[in-house]
Structures are given as C-alpha cells and as structure tokens.
Amino acid sequence: MAEGERKHEGRAGSGRSRGPIAIAAVAGVLALAALTVASCGDQGGVRFWQGADARGNSCPRPASMTGSEFNAQETGLRALRRAAFQNDFFAQLELGSRYAAVRATDKNIEDPIESATWYAMALANDEGYAPINRVDRGGWGGWRPLSRYDDCRAWERHDAYSRLDRLLSGMTREEQESVRDRVIYVLSTQDAEGYRTLARLHDGLYGPFGEPEDNRQAREAWGRNTNQNGNDRERRQRRGYPAATALFQRNDVDAYLYNYLAVQTGDVGAYVLMRDFERSAPSRAQYQRFVEVKARQWTPPFEFYPNTAPQSGVPFSDESRPRGDAYEYALSRMAGELPFIHVGRALRYLGVTDTAAQRPEDLSKRQVETLEAMLGHPMEGRLSFIERVRAIQLAAVNGSSEAQLVLAVMYAEGIGLPADYARAFKWFEEAARQGSPEAKFAMSSYFALGVAGVADQDKAQAVALRIDSALSGFGPSAGRLQAVLAQVSRSQRR
C-alpha cells in the first residue's frame, strides 16, 4: 500500500513538474501565433514574403489594370498613364512592368528608359510606404496589427528597387539623365505636392526616394538592412542598389529650391515645410538669396512629356492636365488673342498639313487626328485649345524658329500658358540663335529693362542685340537705332 502511494505520488510529482513545461510550450505557441499577426512597422517585424514569388507577394490588381489588352494595348496604356500622372502607385508600377516587357504580350513596347521612369515614380510615391494602420498598441516594441496591404506594398517597393537598379545599371549616363528628367517633369506637373516630393528626393535627411530614412526598403537599397551571412540573395542585398540610389544626387541647394517652388504655388503646408527645412541644419538658411534667384530661372526639363515612341508606334502620351484658374484663363485667351495662322504654320512645319491653315475649319478631321496621334491623345478629330498649344510647343521643340518666337510671346503675355518670364526668355534665346531678328529685339528689351533673376540689366548687351536686330532688317529695331544715331550725331555737332 505504501509502495502504491509512493508510485502515485511519483506520478503526481512528475505531472506537476511537466506542468510548467506544458505552460511554457503553450505560451511559446501563442507567442509564435502572435508574431504571425503582428508587425513592428518599418523597424522590423514579420513579413509574409514567399521568396521571390511575385504572384504570392504582390498586391492584387483589378482586371482592368492587368488584362492582356493585346488588341487594345494603346487604350490600356493611355488609361494607365492617366492614372499614373495623377499619382496612382499601382498604375505607376504597372507601367514600369509594361515597358519592361515582363509579359510577352508587351514585347513590342519594350523601353528601358520609360520603364525606369515609372518604377522611380512609384518609389517616390508616398502611397507606397505610408502605413495604412498608424495605431500604436504600446508595449512589446509598439507592435501594430499587421495590414496585408502594408506588407504587399513593402514587397512591391522591394521589387521595384531591384528592377530599377537592373535597368539603370544597363544604361549610359545620358539615358540615366533622361530618366531623371522625365521624373522631374512629371512631378513638376503635380503642383506643390510634386515639388515637395522633388525636395525630399534631393534631401539627405530622407531615404533614396524621399521615404523615411529608416524605411526597410530604403535601408535595403543602401545595403544597411541585411543579414551578414545568409544566402546569395541576401548577400546581393547587402551590396544594396547603387544605381537606383544614385539617380538623384543629394544636395541642400536643390532640396531648398524645390521647397521654395512648392511655396510659390501658394501652398501653406509647403511654407511650413520650407521653414522646417531651414531650421533642420545651421547651414541651410544661408542659401535663401541664391535659391530665390535660381527659382526665377528654373524651368522643367520639357515643354511636354517626350512624345517619342518605341517601334510599336504607340506614343508616350502626356496625361498632365492644366490646373488652377491661371491655366484655365490662359487657355481661354487662345480663342481671341492668338491668330490661328500660328497654329497652322506649326502644323505645316510638323508635316501635318501642306499649307498653313488660316482657321480651324480649314483642317480636316484626319489632319486633326494625325496631330492627336503624334501627341498620344485620343483621336477625337476636334482640335482643343491645349492641342493648339501643344502643336506650337512641338514645332518649337523640333526646331522651328517661328514657333519658338510665338511660344516665347505666349509665355511673356500669358496666352495659352500662364505667364513665365524664365520660359519666355529661354524661347526668345532659342529663336535668336537661329537668327530671328524679332527674338533679338525682344531679348534687347529684357536686358534694357532687367528682369530680376532672368536677365539682369545690361545696357551694353541690350544695345548689341538691338543693332544686330536692326541689321537683320527688323523694323522697330531699325527705327529705334536711327533715333539713337540721330541723337548721337546732334550731340556731336553741339
């Protein structure tokens, strides 16, 4: 009996000793389960990435965005570009994939420069890294409930960094500059928000594409967020993505410049951010005067998005749209203040028509559709005001001195486009290089009066340009020159 009691007590003691182990095991399982449904944000935490499998990791896309659309490829691209110009993160990613010809059906539109442009735009887009759930639960490192949306976007950015780096690594310096210029142009069409993004792209206090410096994908791009041992993929990540991170060079002057341009749009938030920028480092405020002058001279890299096309013949449409009352008012002035003959001459220069049309009615529906196709616009057969502006811009970009002169006047007077003296001077200068006496006369006026930050007052340069204009046969300049010479001769007789 005693022996039975001892056995019973031994079994009980053994059960009691296993109790804490069982509790610890259950606690471990629960902790593991908790880790699978919790995240520590960008600093760390669980990621449900399944190796390099895009299908399992990427965010789901609507069928309208991912359909094959081989027979309606151009229509699909235009729809994606409209969304991408409006800063849709997934449309930008999808364009990067389309122009990279990830799918066999897109091989005919393959274009590495265009692909890199839209991957870069997606990486700079805060829709890709702003957390969907900002609630801090406190304790345990501030774990937050994991959002599958946060996780799949993180993988999308990880993949975009990798693809962009490969694309840029295979490009010449000129091709890389073309990518950078296209990104700057698109962002410059997005008003204050776009300029603020450009400021972050050049600010050393942010990640490579303007994300927070401690963002997981930013650290990975720099090679700062990887296991020192690990597999081949991890060792490659340890080197980071040098081509992608070098696309935008960091410097305080450009960061200040784009913050300043954002303020010039009238955005109050941009003003607050610029003051924060000035206070963030002791040396930054000293650039103010220099940046103000540079801002008056700054112009976007393009008049409109480059309308070159791959062999498919599907042009890169410019889906930026005029914004604000100033743009709308300037466009409305096209009807009564810009003689249509200038549009007609631009169309003749571009080869759309054989003669210069005097009126819109002189153009056939097919001729209008030809221009729309060149611009990558839907072929509706109706010439809009913005297409009239684009016709003159396209002719000017392609070397027409007459269109360059007209475009300069449009910028100077605010007709068709908001007044912009820096752009006006640029196109007067381009036309003058081709020998336009009218452009030389206009430039002489700029130098005679002095336009702050654009053309400082220079009387000697003004006289030289006016003489050159007169010798080229420009009437007003010749008359002005005769008056000056007569005045000089009278003073000598005295």
C-alpha positions in Angstrom: 0.0 0.0 0.0 2.8 2.3 0.9 4.6 1.4 -2.3 1.4 2.2 -4.3 1.1 5.5 -2.6 4.7 6.2 -3.4 4.1 5.4 -7.1 1.0 7.6 -7.1 2.9 10.5 -5.5 5.7 10.0 -8.0 3.3 10.2 -10.9 1.7 13.3 -9.3 5.1 14.9 -8.9 6.0 14.1 -12.4 2.8 15.7 -13.6 3.5 18.7 -11.5 7.0 19.0 -13.0 5.6 18.7 -16.5 3.0 21.4 -15.8 5.3 24.4 -16.1 6.9 22.9 -19.3 3.5 22.5 -20.8 2.5 26.0 -19.9 5.8 27.3 -21.4 5.2 25.3 -24.5 1.6 26.7 -24.9 2.9 30.2 -24.2 5.6 29.7 -26.9 2.9 28.6 -29.4 0.8 31.6 -28.5 3.7 34.0 -28.9 4.5 32.5 -32.3 0.9 32.9 -33.3 1.0 36.5 -32.1 4.1 37.2 -34.2 2.3 35.9 -37.3 -0.5 38.5 -36.8 1.6 41.4 -35.5 4.2 43.7 -37.1 6.7 46.1 -35.7 6.4 48.5 -38.6 9.4 49.5 -40.8 11.9 49.0 -38.0 11.4 45.2 -38.0 8.7 42.6 -37.7 7.3 39.7 -39.6 6.9 39.8 -43.4 4.9 37.3 -45.3 7.2 37.2 -48.3 7.4 33.9 -50.1 10.9 34.1 -51.5 10.9 35.9 -54.8 7.5 34.8 -55.9 5.7 37.9 -57.3 2.4 36.1 -57.6 2.3 35.3 -53.8 3.7 38.6 -52.6 2.4 41.4 -54.8 -0.8 43.4 -54.1 -3.8 42.2 -56.1 -4.7 44.3 -59.2 -8.1 44.9 -60.8 -8.6 43.0 -64.0 -9.0 46.4 -65.9 -5.3 47.1 -65.0 -3.8 43.7 -65.6 -5.8 42.4 -68.6 -3.8 41.3 -71.6 -5.3 44.0 -73.8 -3.1 43.0 -76.7 -5.7 44.1 -79.2 -6.4 47.3 -77.2 -2.9 47.9 -76.0 -2.8 51.6 -76.8 -6.1 52.2 -75.0 -4.9 50.3 -71.9 -1.6 52.3 -71.8 -3.4 55.6 -72.0 -5.7 54.6 -69.1 -2.7 53.6 -67.1 -0.9 56.8 -67.9 -3.8 59.0 -66.9 -3.9 57.3 -63.5 -0.1 57.4 -63.2 0.1 61.1 -63.9 -2.5 61.5 -61.1 0.0 59.7 -58.8 -1.7 56.3 -58.6 1.0 54.0 -57.1 -0.2 50.8 -58.7 -0.6 52.3 -62.2 3.0 53.5 -62.0 4.2 50.1 -61.0 2.1 48.5 -63.8 3.6 51.0 -66.4 7.1 50.1 -65.2 6.2 46.4 -65.8 4.6 47.0 -69.2 7.5 49.0 -70.6 10.0 46.4 -69.2 8.1 43.8 -71.2 7.7 41.5 -68.2 4.8 39.9 -70.2 5.4 38.5 -73.6 2.4 40.5 -75.0 4.3 43.7 -74.2 7.5 42.9 -76.0 6.6 45.3 -78.8 6.5 48.3 -76.5 9.7 47.5 -74.5 11.5 50.6 -73.5 14.0 50.6 -70.6 14.0 54.4 -70.1 10.3 54.6 -69.9 10.1 51.5 -67.6 12.7 53.0 -65.2 10.9 56.3 -65.2 7.7 54.8 -63.8 9.4 52.5 -61.3 11.2 55.6 -60.0 7.9 57.5 -59.8 6.3 54.6 -57.8 9.3 54.5 -55.4 8.9 58.3 -54.9 5.1 58.0 -54.3 4.2 58.1 -50.6 1.2 55.9 -51.4 3.7 53.0 -51.4 5.1 53.4 -48.0 2.7 55.4 -45.8 1.3 52.9 -43.2 -2.4 52.1 -43.6 -2.6 51.5 -39.8 -0.9 54.0 -37.6 -2.2 52.8 -34.3 0.5 52.2 -31.7 -0.6 49.4 -29.3 2.2 50.1 -26.9 4.4 47.6 -25.2 6.4 44.9 -26.9 8.1 47.5 -29.1 4.9 49.1 -30.1 3.5 46.3 -32.2 0.7 47.2 -34.6 -1.9 44.8 -36.1 -0.4 43.7 -39.4 -2.0 45.0 -42.5 -1.7 42.7 -45.5 -1.9 45.9 -47.6 1.2 47.3 -45.8 3.0 44.1 -46.3 2.3 43.7 -50.0 3.2 47.3 -50.8 6.5 46.8 -49.0 7.2 43.8 -51.3 6.2 45.9 -54.3 8.7 48.6 -53.4 11.4 46.0 -52.7 10.8 44.5 -56.1 10.7 48.0 -57.8 14.0 48.9 -56.3 15.6 45.7 -57.6 14.1 46.1 -61.1 15.0 49.8 -61.3 18.6 49.1 -60.3 19.0 46.5 -63.0 17.5 48.8 -65.6 19.7 51.8 -64.6 22.8 49.6 -64.4 22.5 48.8 -68.1 22.1 52.4 -69.2 24.5 55.1 -70.4 24.8 58.4 -68.4 22.7 60.2 -71.0 19.9 57.6 -70.7 20.0 57.8 -66.9 19.7 61.6 -67.2 16.7 61.1 -69.4 15.1 59.0 -66.7 15.8 61.7 -64.1 14.5 64.5 -66.4 11.2 62.6 -67.0 10.6 62.1 -63.3 11.3 65.8 -62.6 8.9 66.8 -65.4 6.0 64.6 -64.2 6.4 65.7 -60.6 6.6 69.4 -61.7 3.1 69.0 -63.2 1.7 68.0 -59.8 1.9 71.4 -58.2 3.0 71.8 -54.5 2.8 68.0 -53.8 5.2 67.2 -56.7 7.7 69.9 -55.7 7.7 68.7 -52.1 8.4 65.2 -53.4 11.3 66.6 -55.5 12.6 68.3 -52.4 12.7 65.1 -50.5 14.4 63.3 -53.4 17.3 65.7 -53.0 17.3 66.0 -49.2 19.9 63.9 -47.5 17.7 63.5 -44.4 15.4 61.2 -46.3 15.7 57.8 -48.0 16.9 57.4 -51.6 13.4 58.2 -53.0 12.1 60.5 -50.3 10.8 57.9 -47.9 11.7 58.0 -44.2 15.4 57.2 -43.7 14.6 54.2 -41.5 12.2 52.7 -44.0 13.0 49.0 -44.6 13.3 49.3 -48.4 15.4 52.4 -48.1 17.8 50.6 -45.8 17.9 47.6 -48.1 18.6 49.9 -51.1 21.6 51.3 -49.2 22.7 47.8 -48.2 22.1 48.5 -44.5 19.3 46.1 -43.6 20.6 42.6 -44.4 21.9 39.5 -42.8 25.7 39.3 -42.9 25.7 35.6 -43.5 22.6 34.4 -45.4 22.1 33.1 -48.9 23.2 34.6 -52.3 20.1 36.8 -52.5 20.8 38.3 -49.1 24.5 38.8 -49.9 23.4 40.7 -53.1 21.1 42.8 -51.0 23.9 43.6 -48.7 25.5 45.5 -51.5 22.3 47.5 -51.9 21.1 49.0 -55.2 23.8 51.6 -56.1 22.4 52.6 -59.5 19.0 53.3 -58.1 20.2 55.2 -55.1 22.5 57.4 -57.3 19.7 58.5 -59.6 19.1 61.7 -57.6 22.2 63.3 -56.0 21.7 64.8 -52.6 22.4 68.5 -52.1 20.9 71.2 -49.9 20.6 73.8 -52.7 18.3 71.6 -54.9 16.3 70.4 -51.8 15.8 74.1 -50.8 15.0 75.1 -54.5 12.1 72.6 -54.8 10.7 73.5 -51.3 10.8 77.2 -52.5 9.0 76.3 -55.8 6.3 74.5 -53.7 5.8 77.6 -51.7 5.4 79.7 -54.9 2.3 77.7 -55.7 0.6 79.3 -52.7 0.5 76.1 -50.6 0.5 76.8 -46.9 1.9 73.4 -45.9 4.8 73.9 -48.2 5.7 77.1 -46.4 5.7 75.4 -43.1 7.9 72.6 -44.5 10.3 75.1 -46.0 10.8 76.8 -42.6 11.3 73.3 -41.1 13.9 72.7 -43.8 15.8 75.9 -43.0 15.9 75.1 -39.3 16.9 71.5 -39.8 20.6 72.3 -40.3 22.6 75.5 -39.4 24.0 75.9 -43.0 20.7 75.7 -44.9 19.2 79.1 -44.3 22.2 80.8 -45.8 21.2 79.6 -49.3 18.0 81.7 -49.3 19.0 84.5 -51.6 20.8 82.3 -54.0 17.8 79.9 -54.2 15.4 82.7 -54.8 17.4 83.8 -57.9 17.7 80.2 -59.1 14.0 79.6 -58.7 13.2 82.5 -61.1 15.4 80.9 -63.7 14.2 77.3 -63.2 12.2 75.7 -66.0 11.1 72.0 -66.2 13.2 69.8 -68.5 10.5 69.5 -71.1 7.6 71.6 -72.5 5.6 68.4 -72.5 6.3 64.7 -71.9 8.7 63.4 -74.6 6.4 62.1 -77.3 8.9 59.6 -78.7 7.6 56.1 -79.3 9.0 52.6 -79.4 8.9 50.6 -82.6 5.3 49.7 -81.9 4.3 53.2 -82.8 2.4 53.7 -79.5 3.5 57.2 -78.4 4.1 58.2 -74.8 1.1 60.4 -74.2 1.4 63.4 -71.9 -1.5 63.0 -69.5 -0.7 66.0 -67.3 -3.5 68.5 -67.3 -3.6 72.3 -66.7 -4.5 73.0 -63.1 -5.9 76.1 -61.5 -7.5 79.3 -62.6 -4.3 80.7 -64.1 -4.1 77.8 -66.6 -7.8 77.9 -67.4 -7.7 81.7 -68.0 -4.5 81.4 -70.2 -6.1 78.7 -72.3 -9.3 80.7 -72.8 -7.2 83.6 -74.3 -6.2 81.3 -77.2 -9.5 81.9 -78.9 -9.3 85.7 -79.4 -5.7 86.7 -78.8 -3.6 84.2 -80.8 -4.2 84.3 -84.5 -4.8 80.7 -85.7 -2.3 81.2 -88.5 0.5 80.5 -86.0 -1.0 77.1 -85.2 -1.4 76.5 -88.9 2.3 77.3 -89.5 3.3 74.9 -86.7 1.2 72.1 -88.2 2.8 72.8 -91.6 6.3 72.6 -90.1 5.4 69.3 -88.4 4.2 67.9 -91.8 0.6 67.5 -90.7 -0.6 69.9 -93.5 0.9 71.0 -96.8 -0.2 74.6 -96.3 -0.7 76.9 -93.3 -4.3 76.8 -92.2 -5.9 80.2 -91.6 -8.8 78.9 -89.5 -9.6 75.7 -87.5 -12.3 75.0 -90.1 -9.6 74.7 -92.8 -8.3 71.5 -91.1 -9.8 68.1 -92.0 -10.8 65.6 -89.3 -7.9 63.3 -90.5 -5.3 66.1 -90.1 -6.5 66.8 -86.5 -6.4 63.1 -85.7 -2.8 63.0 -87.1 -1.7 65.7 -84.6 -3.6 63.9 -81.8 -1.8 60.6 -82.7 1.6 62.4 -82.6 0.7 63.8 -79.1 -0.6 60.4 -77.9 -4.1 61.9 -77.3 -7.3 60.0 -78.1 -8.1 60.6 -81.8 -11.4 62.6 -81.5 -10.9 64.8 -84.5 -11.6 68.0 -82.6 -8.7 70.5 -82.0 -8.8 71.6 -78.4 -7.1 74.6 -77.0 -4.5 72.5 -75.3 -3.8 70.7 -78.6 -3.2 74.1 -80.3 -0.7 74.9 -77.6 0.9 71.5 -77.9 1.2 72.0 -81.7 3.2 75.2 -81.3 5.3 73.6 -78.5 6.0 70.5 -80.6 7.1 72.6 -83.5 9.3 74.8 -81.3 11.0 71.7 -79.7 11.6 70.3 -83.1 13.5 73.4 -84.3 11.0 75.9 -85.8 12.4 79.4 -85.1 8.9 80.8 -85.9 7.2 78.5 -83.4 9.9 79.3 -80.8 9.2 83.0 -81.2 5.5 82.5 -80.9 5.9 80.3 -77.8 8.1 82.9 -76.2 5.4 85.6 -76.7 2.8 83.2 -75.4 4.8 82.8 -72.2 5.5 86.5 -72.0 1.9 87.5 -72.3 0.2 84.6 -70.6 -1.7 83.4 -73.7 -2.4 79.7 -73.8 0.1 79.2 -70.9 0.5 81.1 -67.6 3.0 84.0 -67.8 6.5 82.7 -67.2 9.4 85.1 -67.9 12.1 82.4 -67.5 10.5 80.3 -70.2 9.8 83.3 -72.4 13.4 84.3 -72.3 14.5 80.7 -73.0 12.5 80.5 -76.2 13.5 84.0 -77.3 17.1 82.9 -76.8 16.5 79.7 -78.9 14.9 81.7 -81.7 17.7 84.3 -81.6 20.3 81.5 -82.0 18.6 80.7 -85.3 18.8 84.3 -86.5 15.3 85.6 -85.6 15.6 89.5 -85.6 12.3 89.8 -83.7 13.7 87.5 -80.9 16.9 89.6 -80.7 14.8 92.7 -80.4 12.8 91.1 -77.6 15.9 90.0 -75.8 17.4 93.5 -76.1 14.3 94.7 -74.2 14.8 92.2 -71.5 18.4 93.4 -71.0 17.4 97.0 -71.3 14.8 96.8 -68.5 16.3 94.0 -66.5 14.1 91.1 -65.4 15.0 90.0 -61.9 16.6 86.6 -61.8 16.0 86.0 -65.5 18.1 88.6 -67.4 19.9 91.2 -65.2 20.0 94.7 -66.6 22.9 95.0 -69.1 22.7 98.1 -71.3 25.7 97.1 -73.4 24.1 93.7 -74.2 20.8 95.4 -75.0 22.4 97.8 -77.5 24.4 95.0 -79.2 21.3 92.9 -79.6 19.3 95.9 -80.9 22.0 96.7 -83.5 22.1 93.0 -84.5 18.3 93.0 -84.9 18.3 96.2 -86.9 21.0 94.9 -89.3 18.8 91.8 -89.8 16.1 94.1 -91.0 13.6 94.2 -88.1 11.6 97.5 -88.5 11.0 98.7 -84.9 14.6 98.0 -84.0 15.9 99.8 -87.1 13.7 102.8 -86.3 14.9 102.8 -82.7 18.5 102.6 -83.9 18.1 105.5 -86.3 16.7 107.6 -83.4 19.7 106.8 -81.3 22.2 107.6 -84.1 20.4 110.9 -84.8 20.7 111.8 -81.1 24.4 111.0 -81.0 25.1 113.0 -84.2 23.2 116.0 -82.7 25.2 115.9 -79.5 28.5 115.8 -81.5 27.5 118.9 -83.6 27.0 120.7 -80.3 
